[in-house]
Amino acid sequence: MSAGLTLLLAGCASSANLPPVYHPPRAPSAKAVQEGVRKGAAEAKLTGGLETTAVRDTDHGPGSYFICLRQLGPSDGRRPVYSVFFDDDVYKGIQSSVILEACEAQPWVPFN
């Protein structure tokens, strides 16, 4: 095999084997949050009014960003709290909130 052909083949092989460039997930848009909250509320079978917190980043869970979600009701601490996860504008799932997420300490706003 000629040196030129070997160099040409080596160049093609090395560029084809490069891993894709990593782009870290970004926070979801307001529209994606609304759609994700609706999906999550349906999965958790929440009805009536809802409250959410601001979007925050996380290093655990099925997504890189999350919001806290709960049903409107008496503030006696008996309302279950959920975390709704996102990567970019993609809804990644809902799960019961854990202490590490500190949802109870966050300001809550009615979900429209």
Backbone torsions as a table, in degrees:
resi	resn	phi	psi	omega
1	MET	NA	138.3	-179.1
2	SER	-73.8	156.3	-179.5
3	ALA	-63.3	-36.7	-179.9
4	GLY	-64.8	-43.9	179.2
5	LEU	-65.2	-40.6	178.5
6	THR	-61.8	-44.0	178.2
7	LEU	-62.8	-42.2	179.6
8	LEU	-62.0	-46.4	179.3
9	LEU	-65.8	-39.1	178.7
10	ALA	-64.2	-38.9	178.7
11	GLY	-64.5	-40.1	178.8
12	CYS	-67.5	-41.7	-177.6
13	ALA	-66.4	-40.6	-176.3
14	SER	-70.4	-36.0	179.8
15	SER	-74.0	-28.4	179.8
16	ALA	-74.7	-22.1	-176.0
17	ASN	-98.1	3.7	179.9
18	LEU	-72.2	138.8	177.0
19	PRO	-70.2	155.5	177.7
20	PRO	-64.1	151.6	178.5
21	VAL	-69.5	132.5	-179.6
22	TYR	-80.9	128.8	173.4
23	HIS	-120.0	112.8	-178.8
24	PRO	-61.7	146.4	178.2
25	PRO	-60.4	150.7	177.1
26	ARG	-114.0	166.0	-179.7
27	ALA	-63.9	147.1	179.7
28	PRO	-70.8	153.8	175.4
29	SER	-73.0	166.0	178.2
30	ALA	-60.1	-39.1	179.1
31	LYS	-64.2	-43.0	179.1
32	ALA	-64.7	-37.5	177.8
33	VAL	-63.4	-45.4	179.4
34	GLN	-59.6	-46.0	-179.9
35	GLU	-65.5	-41.0	179.4
36	GLY	-65.6	-39.9	177.8
37	VAL	-63.8	-42.1	178.5
38	ARG	-62.2	-44.0	178.4
39	LYS	-62.7	-47.9	-178.9
40	GLY	-62.6	-42.6	179.6
41	ALA	-63.1	-39.1	177.7
42	ALA	-65.2	-42.9	178.9
43	GLU	-63.4	-39.0	-179.2
44	ALA	-84.2	-2.4	179.9
45	LYS	59.6	40.8	176.0
46	LEU	-85.3	136.7	179.3
47	THR	-126.1	162.1	179.1
48	GLY	78.3	-157.8	-177.4
49	GLY	-70.9	151.5	-179.3
50	LEU	-127.5	157.2	173.4
51	GLU	-127.9	147.4	178.2
52	THR	-135.6	168.6	173.9
53	THR	-112.5	179.2	176.9
54	ALA	-70.6	159.1	175.7
55	VAL	-71.4	133.1	176.8
56	ARG	-133.4	154.3	177.3
57	ASP	-85.4	160.6	-177.9
58	THR	-149.5	156.3	175.9
59	ASP	-112.4	16.9	176.4
60	HIS	-140.2	168.0	179.1
61	GLY	91.8	178.5	-175.8
62	PRO	-79.9	-2.3	178.7
63	GLY	-141.7	171.1	-178.4
64	SER	-90.2	-13.0	178.4
65	TYR	-133.8	153.9	178.7
66	PHE	-153.1	161.6	169.1
67	ILE	-128.6	156.0	175.1
68	CYS	-93.5	146.9	-176.1
69	LEU	-139.4	137.7	173.5
70	ARG	-151.2	162.2	177.8
71	GLN	-83.7	142.3	175.2
72	LEU	-63.2	145.4	179.1
73	GLY	169.5	-168.0	-179.7
74	PRO	-62.3	145.2	-178.4
75	SER	-91.1	50.6	-179.3
76	ASP	-97.3	8.5	178.0
77	GLY	81.2	5.0	-177.3
78	ARG	-94.5	-4.0	179.9
79	ARG	-79.2	127.2	176.3
80	PRO	-64.5	144.4	178.2
81	VAL	-114.2	137.4	-178.0
82	TYR	-122.1	157.1	172.8
83	SER	-114.8	129.5	179.8
84	VAL	-108.8	122.8	-171.8
85	PHE	-105.9	148.8	-179.0
86	PHE	-140.9	151.9	161.6
87	ASP	-125.7	118.3	-173.7
88	ASP	57.1	-128.7	178.5
89	ASP	-97.3	14.1	-176.1
90	VAL	-98.4	122.1	174.7
91	TYR	-67.5	126.2	-177.4
92	LYS	-107.9	-11.6	177.4
93	GLY	138.5	173.9	179.8
94	ILE	-130.1	146.0	174.6
95	GLN	-151.6	163.2	176.0
96	SER	-60.1	137.5	-179.3
97	SER	-67.1	148.1	176.9
98	VAL	-114.9	161.6	-176.4
99	ILE	-54.9	-38.9	-178.2
100	LEU	-56.4	-29.4	-178.2
101	GLU	-78.4	-15.7	175.4
102	ALA	51.8	40.5	-179.8
103	CYS	-61.0	-39.4	-176.2
104	GLU	-62.6	-24.9	-178.3
105	ALA	-88.4	-3.3	-176.5
106	GLN	-89.6	152.9	172.8
107	PRO	-72.7	134.3	-179.2
108	TRP	-103.7	143.8	176.3
109	VAL	-131.2	147.9	176.6
110	PRO	-61.8	141.3	178.5
111	PHE	-90.8	127.3	179.6
112	ASN	-97.2	NA	NA
